[in-house]
Amino acid sequence: MAGQASIELGRAYIEAVKGYSNELFNSVVQELRCSHLAWSVSERFQDYDPLPEESYPVEPSRKQAVMQRAEKMIGSPVTVELGAVKRPFLYIQEDQDRSILHLTPRVIGPKWICYSPGNGVLIQDVATDEIFCFLKADILGEDLMGFRDSVFRVYRSS
C-alpha cells in the first residue's frame, strides 16, 4: 500500500506543478521521460533518450554493420536503437574476457543501444565505435539465470 501512496503523492506534485505553469509542467514531464536499458539484476541500468535517426544522420549501412557486430558478439538477433545517453549509472571501468563495462562520463551522448532481451547488450559510440558496455547472459552465473528474462531489455517511461 505504501507504493500506492507514493504514486498518489507523485501525481499530486505533478498536478501542483501543472497548476503553477504549463511550461514548467512540460519541462518536468520531458525530463522524467526516458528509456532504461536494464543490464543487471541489481537495478543497474543505463538511461537514454531515443534519437530519431534523422536527428543524427547515419548511413543505413552503418546501422547494419553495428547490428551485425552486436549479433556476432551477443550470439542472437538484436534490436538496435540510436540513443542519447544522459549519464552513466556508475563511474567504473571494468574489462573481462567476456564482458566490457566502461560507464564513465564519456558514455554520455549519442550511442548505439543494442540489446537482445535475456541474452546480452552492447552500447557503442556512434562516432568512434568504442564499446562502452558489452555483457552476455553467462555473466549472470548459474544462480541468477532464473532472472535472465528481466535483463538486457529496455523499459520505457511514458
N, C-alpha and C positions, 0 to 999 in steps of 0.2 A: 504494500500500500504506500510505502514511502516513495517509491518510484513514481506513482501516480501523482502524489503531492508535488514532487519536483517538476513534473511535466506541467501541471496546472500553474505553478509559480512562474515557470518559464513563459508560458502563454500570457500570463498577466503582465510580466515585464515587457514582452513584445507589444502587447496592446497599449501599454503606457507610453512606450516609445512612439508608436504609431499616432497616438493622440497628441503627442508633442510636436511631431514633424514627420510628414511623409518622406521627405528627403532623407532624414536620419533613419527612419524605418527601412527604407530601401537599401541604404548603405549597410545597416546591421544585418539584414537578411542576406545580402550578397556576400558579406564576409563569413557568414555561417555556412553557406553552401560550399561544398567541396566533395571530392571523391576520396575515399580512403582505401588504399591498397594494403590489405592485411597480409603480412609476410611472416607472421609468427603466431603461435598460440598464446603468447604472453602479452597480448594487447599492444603489439608493436605494429605500426602501420606508417604509411607514407601518405601525407595529404597532398593532393594536387588538384588543379582546375583543368578539366579537359579543354584543349585548344582546338578550335576549328582549324582544319588543315590549311584553309585559305588564309588564316591569320599568320601562319608561319609556313610560307610556301616551301614544299619539298617535292621532289620528283617522285612519282608513283613507284619507280624502280627502286628508289632509296627505301621507302617503306617496305617494299617486298624483300629487299636484302636484309633489313632489320628483322623481319618476320622469319626468314629462313635461318638466320643466325640464332634467334631465340628458340625456334623449334628444334634445331640441332642440339643446342646446349641443354634445353629442358627435356627434350625427348618426347614431346607431344605437341599437338596443334595449340597455337597461342592466339590470344586476342592482342592486337597492337593498337595503342592509342597514343596520340600526341598530347602531352600534358605539361602544364607549368607547375613544377614542384614549388610549394610555398615555403617549406622549411624542412630541415632534417629533423627526424624524431630524436635521434641520438647523435652526439658528436664523437663517433668512433671510427676507427679503420681496422678492418679485420680481413685477412686473407687465409683461406684454407685450400686444400686440393680441390674440393668440390663446391666451394662457395666463395663469393666475394661480397663484402659489405663495406662500402665507403660512404657513410652518411655524414658528410662534412658540409660546411657551408657551400662548397662547390656544387652540391647536388641541386641547389636552388636554381630554377629557371627551366627552359624548355628541355624536355626529356621524352624519349620513347618509353612508354609504360607497356611492358609485355608480360602477360600472365596466362597461366593455364590453371584454372581452379583445381586445387588439390594436388597439383603436380609441381609447379615452380613459378618463378618470377625472374624478370630481368629488367633493370632500369638502365637505359643507355643515353648518353648525351647526344643531342641532335647534331651539334656542330662538330664534336671531336670523336664521337663513337666510343668514348671512355665508358666503361661499365662501372656503375656505382653500386648495383645490387644484383647478385645472381645467387639464387637459392633454389634447391630442389627438395622434394618431399623427404628424401632419405636423410636430410639434415635433422629431421624431427626425431629420429630414433624409434625403436620399436614401441616404447612405452607411450609415445604421443601420436602414433599413427592413427589412432581412433579419432583424433581431432583433424585429420587431414582435410576433410571437406570444408572446414571453416577458414583455411588459409590459402594464400596465393589467389585471392579473388578481390574484386572491387566492390565496395559498399558505397552507395551514393546517398548523400543527404538531399532533401528536396526543399 
